[in-house]
Amino acid sequence: MRRACVKTMLGFALALTAGMASAEDLRWKMPIGFGSNLPGLGSPSPWVADMLTKASGGSIEVRVYEPGKLMPAFDILQAVSDGKVPVGYTWIGYDQGKVPAVPLFAAVPFGMKPWAFTAWYYYGEGHDLLQEVYANAGYNVRAQLCGIIGPETAGWYKNEISKVEDYQGLKIRFAGLGGKVIEKLGASVSVLPSGDLFQALETGTIDATEFSMPAIDKALGFGQVAKFNLFPGWHQPFTAQYLLINNAEWEKTTESQRALIEAVCTAAVTRALAEGEFLNGAVLEGFEKDGISAKQIPDEVLAQLKAVTDEVLEEEAAKNADFKRVYESQNEFLKSYRVWEERAYLYPKLD
């Protein structure tokens, strides 16, 4: 029996090695949208690169390039599509000006929690719709969900936000669809990369900023300048990162390489979410000694933000057919999901 098992295992190993040997060796340069030192947001990228290299037996070798080393973070989609680099790892919400529907795959105000989004993405229409969205916009890429984190904070402010009128005239860095919401409330919104935010906040170029979850925001030093950190992160209940692969490069891959890419990225989704959930509580516990006030946005303000969010989403759906298709698909999934969510989970929800 033992000899038979050993023989079977050796046969499997030889078959796997033969499969890898027949594959074209892929040498991938991978620019990333966030520094690899940022937990949950940037940290999955080197892990993905390392796992693909090791698990493929060298058939796929991935070299990570930190933001700005190979190209600006906001140029990754175009560079991958044009074949200047074979792959990139980024938050695709930055490209909403080029591909209007992609923010729905990146972060949706008052949208799904991470596990609900992954349910729709993997088992609903999400993954296939994303490929169609890129193709319809003329981009030559394949996208694979490859990381996700939980809610961001609602931002760092020098003065507390206690009513929606406080957004009027506020100079703030705010990305994605949430930026369109507070812009409608009179804020002056800009989108700056993470490396520029501390200086912009310190010098008064901006009055406030949102960026990510507490563990990341602490590393970027926002609490040294702005002492009010607001919750909940209504604008980004989830933040999803993707591996973008040039279509021609994807066509070079074998079936086993494709399976490996999908498996590693799926594992990265779990690890990224776990890392953020592990770190954030301890960071919040340290706020008091740092003189930071963690404040909850009043319910009446959240209700007003939700009403404006609904207006923005409907307006975007009216302007773009792909946005409308994705938005309707997510809402259709949520009809049945909420039957489960409202019965099964203890936490409160704002409908």
Secondary structure as GFF3:
##gff-version 3
##sequence-region A 1 351
A	DSSP	alpha_helix	2	22	.	.	.	ID=ss1
A	DSSP	beta_strand	26	31	.	.	.	ID=ss2
A	DSSP	alpha_helix	44	55	.	.	.	ID=ss3
A	DSSP	beta_strand	60	65	.	.	.	ID=ss4
A	DSSP	three_ten_helix	73	75	.	.	.	ID=ss5
A	DSSP	alpha_helix	76	82	.	.	.	ID=ss6
A	DSSP	beta_strand	87	90	.	.	.	ID=ss7
A	DSSP	three_ten_helix	92	95	.	.	.	ID=ss8
A	DSSP	alpha_helix	103	106	.	.	.	ID=ss9
A	DSSP	alpha_helix	114	123	.	.	.	ID=ss10
A	DSSP	alpha_helix	126	136	.	.	.	ID=ss11
A	DSSP	beta_strand	141	149	.	.	.	ID=ss12
A	DSSP	beta_strand	156	157	.	.	.	ID=ss13
A	DSSP	three_ten_helix	164	167	.	.	.	ID=ss14
A	DSSP	beta_strand	171	173	.	.	.	ID=ss15
A	DSSP	alpha_helix	176	184	.	.	.	ID=ss16
A	DSSP	beta_strand	188	190	.	.	.	ID=ss17
A	DSSP	alpha_helix	194	203	.	.	.	ID=ss18
A	DSSP	beta_strand	208	209	.	.	.	ID=ss19
A	DSSP	alpha_helix	214	220	.	.	.	ID=ss20
A	DSSP	three_ten_helix	222	224	.	.	.	ID=ss21
A	DSSP	beta_strand	228	231	.	.	.	ID=ss22
A	DSSP	beta_strand	239	246	.	.	.	ID=ss23
A	DSSP	alpha_helix	247	252	.	.	.	ID=ss24
A	DSSP	alpha_helix	255	285	.	.	.	ID=ss25
A	DSSP	three_ten_helix	288	290	.	.	.	ID=ss26
A	DSSP	beta_strand	293	296	.	.	.	ID=ss27
A	DSSP	alpha_helix	299	319	.	.	.	ID=ss28
A	DSSP	alpha_helix	321	344	.	.	.	ID=ss29
###
